[in-house]
Amino acid sequence: AIPAETQSVVIRAAGLDANWLAQSLMARMRVGSDYTLLRADEPYTVDAHTVELRIEGVSVQFVPTAYDRTGIAVQYRLTLTASVKLLRGETVLWQSGPMAVAGDVYVTGGPASVEASRERVEREMRQRWARQAWERLQSGF
């Protein structure tokens, strides 16, 4: 999906969750790329060799999915959803549509344990989402 003549890709992400996804995606894109990767807050020139990659519609849901016999949640489902749009100026070159990844968080202790498990699963989901987004960008689908 990234045009062959591209020399610079500007990554634009708004919000904390989107910025985490942008960092994960940039790490994947750096490997073997022939273009310069820039964050939108860095100086850059918009020209025929620059494209902008926007991470949009970021949503993180944390929903209980299983309960013990007393009604206390013992398992949660964390779902991370976002989409990618590739633009040159205001012309959309490609867009992914929503991409979702999900993982389970099992409760094995108090609130601190649940939060630590959630953070670990969320990090894993950001990596999975970045891999999926990069694969889709490379294939153009």
N, C-alpha and C positions, 0 to 999 in steps of 0.2 A: 504494500500500500504506500510505502514511502517512495516517492519518485526517485529514479536513478540519479538525476542531476542535483539532488538535494545536498547542500553543503552544511546547513545548520538546521537543527531541530530544536525548537523552543518548547519547553514543557510548561504548561500552565495548569495550575491546580489551586482551587480556592477551598480553604478550610483545612483543619488539622488532619482529618481522615484522608482527604484527597492528597495532601502533601506527603503523608506516609506512603500512599500508593505511588506517587510520583517518584519518590526516592527509590522504591523497590524496582519500578519500571526502568528508571535511568540506569540502575546498576546492571540490569539485564541488557539494555540497549548499548552500553559502553563496550561490551565484549564484541570485538570484530567489526565495529561500525566504521564506516568511511566518512562520517559527518561529525560535526561538533554538536554536543548536547549542551543546551543552556536552560537555566531556569528563567521564567518570565521576569523575575526581578533583576536579572543581569542585563547590561546594555547589549542591544543587538539591532541589526538593520533589517528591515523588511524588504526583501527583494525576491527575484525569481528563483533563487537558490535556497530560500528559507521557508520552512513550513512550521506551523504551530500544532502541537499535540495537546489537546485539552482533555483533562480528566473531569468528567461531569457526573452529576446525579449520584453522588456517593451516599450509600445508605448502609448502616450497620444495625442489624437486628439481633437481639439476644432474648430468646424466647424459651420458657421452660417446656420440656417435651416429655418428661417422666417424673413421677411422684412416688414417694414411699407410701406406706399404708396410712400414715398420719396426715398425708396431704402436703408434705414438704417436698419441694422440687429437688430431685437428685440428678437431673440431667437437663442441660440446656442446649439449644441449637443456635450457633452464631452464624449468621448469613451476611456476607459482605457483597454488595452490588455496586457497580459503577460502569460507566461507558467511556469510550474514547472517541474523540473526533479529531481528524487530521484536516488542517486548513492551510491554504495559501492565501494570505490576505483574509477576505471574508468568504472566499469560495471554499465550500466543503469538498475535499478530495475523497474522503472515506470516513465512515463512521461504523462503530462496532455494534451499536445497540447495547442494551443492558447485558452485562456479564456478571454472573453470580457464582460465588464459591461458598461452601458451607462446611462447618465442622462442629463436632460435639464437645461439650464441656461437661465433665462428670464431677459431681460434688462429692468431695471426700474430706470435708472439714468445715471449718468456720468461714466467715466472710472473707478473711484474708486469703485463704486457700482458694476459694471460688474466684476471687479477683485475679490471683496469680495464674490460675488455669485459664481464665478468660483472656488475659493478656498474651499468654503463650499461644493459644489457639488463634487469636487475632493476628499475631505476627505471622504465623503459618499461613493464614488465609490471605494476608497481604502479598506474601511471596507467591502463593498459588495464583492469585488474581494477576499479578505482574507477569508471571510465566504465560498464562492464558492470553493476556492482552498482547504480549510480545509475539506469541505464535500467530495470533490473528492478524497483527500488523504485518508480519512477514509474509503471510499467505495471501493477504488481501481479502479475506473472508470474515 
